[in-house]
Amino acid sequence: MPARYIDVETAARLLPGCKRLLVLGCSGSGKNTLSRKLGERLDLPHISMDREVFWLLGWQQRPRDEMLERITEIVARPRWIMDGTNPRTLPVRLPRTDLVIWMRPPRLVSLYGVLSRGIRYRGRSRPEMADGCPERVTLEFLRYVWNFEQHSAPQVDAQLAAFSWEIPVLTLRSHADAARLLAGLGNDR
């Protein structure tokens, strides 16, 4: 059964009753910024998968079994908003999710986001990244962002189709859509 896609207005009505939210999207799409803002407005603890699950000091990837253990522990909590897109972890996260926000701006928007944060955090770790992982922008990473819609988005869509038939999914195509969502919640912070 396909995912249940909703519009911004419906999502703004549903969000105050949600206890567990997933924010998915390409690197640089704004998922962390939106997650942080939603967490503040909805009083939900913000979980960055990069910081709390995937990365260890010095850009060392956490062992897979330890990652899954951490994800399982986090999703068992009663309240959270989690940003991170890794399709392989969605089967663990989706069953506990009340609503999914799927950020899908044009690739140039995500590239700009990656490049601008690369400049802003050059030589140091950004807040949503594990300590000891200074911001870096490599050609390989830029290729990943450029090809996200072709290579990674279909995997996410397949997971959403398989696991979220009863979970509402909001697709945001721009920062203006995200701003409309936040405005729909009121209570600007």
C-alpha positions in Angstrom: 0.0 0.0 0.0 1.4 3.4 -0.8 2.4 6.0 1.8 -0.2 8.4 3.0 1.0 11.8 1.6 -0.3 14.9 3.2 -0.1 18.6 2.6 1.6 21.4 4.7 -1.7 22.5 6.3 -2.6 18.9 7.3 0.8 18.4 8.7 0.7 21.6 10.8 -2.6 20.3 12.3 -1.2 16.9 13.1 2.3 17.9 14.4 1.2 19.1 17.9 -0.1 15.6 18.6 3.0 13.8 17.4 5.5 12.3 19.8 8.0 10.8 17.3 9.0 12.5 14.0 11.4 11.6 11.3 12.9 14.3 9.1 14.5 12.8 5.9 16.3 14.4 3.1 19.6 14.9 1.2 22.6 16.4 3.0 22.3 20.2 2.8 18.5 20.1 2.4 17.8 21.8 5.7 16.6 18.7 7.6 18.7 19.5 10.7 17.5 23.2 10.9 13.9 22.1 10.5 14.3 19.4 13.1 15.8 21.7 15.6 13.1 24.3 15.1 10.3 21.7 15.3 11.9 20.2 18.4 11.8 23.6 20.1 8.2 24.3 19.2 6.9 20.8 19.9 9.1 20.3 23.0 10.6 17.1 21.4 14.3 16.0 22.0 16.2 16.5 18.8 18.3 13.4 17.7 20.9 13.9 15.0 21.7 10.5 13.5 25.1 11.9 12.4 26.0 12.9 16.0 24.4 10.2 18.0 24.5 7.1 15.8 26.7 7.1 12.8 30.0 8.9 13.5 32.8 8.6 16.1 35.8 10.8 16.7 37.8 11.5 13.6 35.2 10.5 11.0 35.3 6.9 12.1 32.0 5.2 11.3 30.5 3.4 14.3 30.3 -0.4 13.8 27.0 -1.5 12.3 25.8 -3.6 15.2 26.5 -0.8 17.6 24.6 1.6 15.3 21.6 -0.6 15.2 21.7 -1.0 19.0 21.8 2.8 19.5 18.9 3.3 17.0 16.8 0.7 18.7 17.4 2.3 22.1 16.6 5.8 20.7 13.4 4.8 18.9 12.1 3.0 22.1 12.1 6.4 23.8 8.6 8.0 24.2 9.4 11.3 22.4 11.9 12.4 19.8 12.4 14.2 16.5 15.2 12.5 14.5 16.9 13.7 11.4 18.9 11.4 9.2 18.1 9.6 5.9 20.0 6.3 5.8 17.4 4.0 4.1 18.9 0.9 5.8 17.8 2.2 9.2 14.3 3.0 8.2 12.9 -0.4 9.0 13.8 0.2 12.6 12.7 3.8 12.8 9.5 3.9 10.7 7.4 1.5 12.9 7.7 4.0 15.8 7.2 7.1 13.8 4.0 9.3 14.0 4.8 11.5 11.0 7.6 11.7 8.3 8.8 14.9 6.8 10.6 14.2 3.5 12.7 17.2 2.4 13.2 17.1 -1.4 14.4 20.5 -2.6 16.2 20.9 -6.0 19.7 19.5 -5.9 21.2 23.0 -6.3 19.5 24.0 -3.0 21.1 21.0 -1.2 24.5 21.7 -2.9 24.3 25.3 -1.7 23.5 24.1 1.8 26.5 21.7 1.9 28.9 24.3 0.5 27.7 27.1 2.8 27.9 25.0 6.0 31.3 23.8 4.7 32.5 27.4 4.8 30.7 28.3 8.0 32.1 25.3 10.0 35.4 25.0 8.2 37.9 23.2 10.4 35.4 22.5 13.2 32.5 20.2 13.9 29.0 21.5 13.4 26.6 21.1 16.3 24.7 18.1 14.7 27.9 16.2 14.0 29.9 14.0 16.4 32.8 15.7 18.1 36.1 15.5 16.4 34.5 15.4 12.9 35.4 18.8 11.4 33.3 19.8 8.5 34.6 18.7 5.1 33.4 18.9 1.6 34.9 16.4 -0.8 34.2 15.7 -4.5 32.7 12.3 -3.5 30.3 14.0 -1.1 29.3 16.6 -3.7 28.6 13.7 -6.2 26.4 12.1 -3.6 24.4 15.2 -3.1 24.2 15.8 -6.9 23.0 12.2 -7.5 20.8 11.9 -4.4 17.5 12.0 -6.2 18.6 9.4 -8.7 20.4 6.9 -6.3 19.2 7.4 -2.8 15.7 8.9 -3.0 14.2 5.8 -4.7 15.5 3.7 -1.8 13.8 6.0 0.7 10.6 6.0 -1.4 10.6 2.2 -1.4 11.0 2.1 2.4 8.2 4.6 2.8 6.0 2.5 0.5 6.8 -0.7 2.4 6.6 0.6 6.0 4.5 3.8 6.1 1.2 3.0 4.7 -0.4 4.3 7.9 2.2 7.0 8.6 1.5 10.4 7.2 4.3 11.7 5.0 4.8 15.4 4.2 7.1 16.2 1.2 8.7 19.6 1.3 10.2 20.8 -1.9 11.6 24.2 -0.7 12.6 26.2 2.3 9.5 28.2 1.7 7.4 25.0 2.3 9.3 24.5 5.5 8.7 28.1 6.5 4.9 27.6 5.8 4.9 24.5 8.0 6.5 26.4 10.9 4.2 29.3 10.4 1.2 26.9 10.4 2.3 25.9 13.9 2.4 29.5 15.1 4.4 30.2 18.3 7.4 31.5 16.5 10.7 31.1 18.4 
